[in-house]
Amino acid sequence: MKKRVKNTILWIKSKVLLIAPGENAMKGAARGLIYLTIFLALLYSFLYAFEIGDPYYLIFGILNIIALALAAVLGVWIIKLLYQIPRPYKFALFMCLPLLAMILFFQLELAAGLAILFSILGAVYFVFFRSSFFRLSIPKKIVAALGLLLGLLGLGASIYYYSLSGLDVDPIANAALLSSKNISPIAGNSPAKPGSYAVKTLTYGSGKDKHRAEFEKQVTYNFLTDSVNGVAFLDNWKGFSGWWREKYWGFDDKSLPINGRVWYPEGLGPFPLVLVVHGNHSMQDYSDTGYDYLGELLASKGMILVSVDENFINYSWTDIFKGLAKENDARGWLLLEHLKLWHNWNAKIDHPFYDRIDTTKIALIGHSRGGEAVAHAAMLNEMDYYPDDASVELGYHFNIESIVAIAPVDGQYQAGNTKTALKDINYFAIHGAQDADVTSFAGSMQFERISFQDTSYHFKSGLYVYGANHGQFNTSWGNNDSGNPFVGLLNLKQQLDESSQQEIAKVYISAFLEATLLDKKEYLPLFLDARKGKNWLPETIYLNQFEDSNLKALANFDEDFNVSTVSIDSGRIQSKNLTVWKESEIQLKWGKKGSRAAFLGWDYELEDSLKDEKAKAYVSDSLIASYSLKFDPTVFSLDSTSLLQFSMAESREDTKPKSSGKWINNKKEDNNANSQEAEQNTSTDEPDKEETEPEEKIAEKPLDFSIHLTDSAGQSIEFLLSEFSALQREIDVTIWKSDFLKGESESEHVFQTFSYNLGELAKLNPDFLLDQLETIAFVFDQSASGVVIVDNIGFSREFYK
């Protein structure tokens, strides 16, 4: 039989050869393809050059043909080299390079390096141990010995590289700590200190969980729960992935369990109810256990905290075969089903939690995808029908007062292809700069989509923490954000330790919930300025963004594309000597923030030795850049309790984007003026600064400038931005160790809110009339150059007024 099949194949090959094109035919095909294509390309270039009236385009067309011909020669040479590689090694390359790339998260430099190292080690092993080394010629022995040395050095270097926690980065100046103003911390105990309540725990669930006794055998009668049908909210629970998911869990998408672990205070209550939900992680590595540190703390302070189990809709390796996707609406909907359960228990007279829950005070906490899901839950809570399928009734309408988003994603689910917008709810988002999973501060996007419209007090806040990662907010996730078991690929040296990161989470989350659910307003300043909690917080860089319902915007730059208008009917914007002036969408590392802002840049082209000096000492007043907003003083009704407030970030774009044409003459004039001014203001008694390069790198000085306020009578007050804080430079982070090899780092526009008490500032000039304030001017007279992004300029009120 085998011989017959072989003969059949040979017969087919012989017949194919009879009709296969010969050498002359292939040569003709090649020349026909080349000649006719070149003719067509030249004809195209000629006609196009004639059409646009530019004969030089014909030369461009010819050069393009020549360049592609050279590229073809190079390609043929590379293919020839590949063809000469022995078949076993060629097979090894085609199999192992993609595999190494996947294992190393497509860090191609490492994949190529390991491929070379493994090849050298394999070759050396075979030469020394599988063949006769001593029979080799002397040159081959030398090459083999060098290969052995190179392989061992490479292996040692790889092990050393992997064992490092990371490498040092350029120092970063903490702008908030450089302020000369003495910041008075909030009095009293840290919000992270346990409260007076004894803490008890329990679990509730279906009683049928195949893998977790806490949701099966350990659930008592009163806490057995019914399953819910999630078909309307889940896609792709089918095929091989759905089969495996159902086989592992023992249920399908029509019978999702309601499982939770509870920390609650001992006492009658009623107590506020807080639900926390994890994000996406391997479904077999259970994530709901990771918020025990929050459960113990919040329960001791008189709140019930429930860690919701949603592991069954988390990631599985089988999802590569088209598994669950865009399921964050399901995560949010499940939270509402848990709230429904608790409301039923609260109303059930024979239940242990009867009348022990304050259903007017509810908060949701979510981490990662859960951080997006809590916003969806708040949105769906207000609806009677599911927006993507109105045949599904909702109608929950619970009193959700506050939501906390820990390193959230944004836009994974979009109702009606539109991102979730919320109103009249308190919001807090926290994100770590060292996050290797959600690398952009996506919570700042949701921050922009929250508005305040009713008469109650609400606020929203964002906190960006240098050194915090993604996983350490959950005790079961830890310091490995990538999911790759080779954690040594990550740069961990700049990471905060787990206890410090969780202490930050405890301080802020506890303060947020106590302020919004328990009315402890004394914690509010912490969300505007982390220095107010300096006695409680580990030392690192914190960037706070804050806005409350008292803020009345003068300019938020979203109203139109006219750079000279403000957001109110009366008012105008002017500038002098800016090298950058535009209004544009704010771009993050991944996606857009969802808000426009003003980009303002200046550059006085001072000598390097003067870069850290105050610009106004070396630049004439007529050349100082400024940006001013003039408005009707009667619009805001300002008094001594009013606050001037705006958000700002640094931009690393070019401070001199225009360097040709009419701008070049202006720059020459400015250079001459700057040089003359520098000569006039430089004392001959000052010792010459040495031009020797410093031994170690010095952190770049934060940006500063003056703010001038002028009333309708011309009276003014002046103060520095750094009266609150200098502007933090963009924070560079290095996530992977391989980024050090490439000299790469990442940063993005993270905003910081600045706030100034007008009553205190008015004391600088007794003749200044606050209720007649009509001009705000940013005067860039301190730093030699820079670009800042400013947003949400307006007026608010002191927290206690």
Secondary structure, 3 states (H helix, E strand, C coil): CHHHHHHHHHHHHHHHHHHCCCHHHHHHHHHHHHHHHHHHHHHHHHHHHHHHCCCHHHHHHHHHHHHHHHHHHHHHHHHHHHHHCCHHHHHHHHHHHHHHHHHCCCCHHHHHHHHHHHHHHHHHHHHHHCCCHHHCCHHHHHHHHHHHHHHHHHHHHHHHHHHCCCCCCCCCCCHHHHCCCCCCCCCCCCCCCCCCCCEEEEEEECCCCCCCHHHCCCCCHHHECCCECCHHHCCCCCHHHHHHHHHHHCCCCCCECCCEEEEEECCCCCEEEEEEECCCCECCCCCHHHHHHHHHHHHHCCCEEEEECCHHHCECHHHHHCCCCCCHHHHHHHHHHHHHHHHHHHHCCCCCCCCCEEEEEEEEEEECHHHHHHHHHHHHHCCCEECCEEEEECCCCCCEEEEEEECCCCCCCCECCECCCEECCEEEEEEECCCCCCCCCCHHHHHHCEECCCCCCCEEEEEEECCCCCHHHCCCCCCCCCCCCCHHHECCCCCCCHHHHHHHHHHHHHHHHHHHHCCCHHHCHHHHCHHHHCCCCCCCCEEEEEEECCCEEEECCCCCCCCCCCCCCCCEEEEECCCEEEEEEEECCCCEEEEEEEEEEEECCCCHHHCCCCHHHCCCHHHCEEEEEECCHHHCCCCCCEEEEEEEEECCCCCCCCCCCHHHHHHHHHHHHHHHHHHHHCCCCCCCCCCCCCCCCCCCCCECCEEEEEECCCCEEEEEHHHCCCECCCCCECCECHHHHHCCCECCCCCEEEEEEHHHHHHHCCCCCHHHEEEEEEEECCCCEEEEEEEEEEEEECCCC
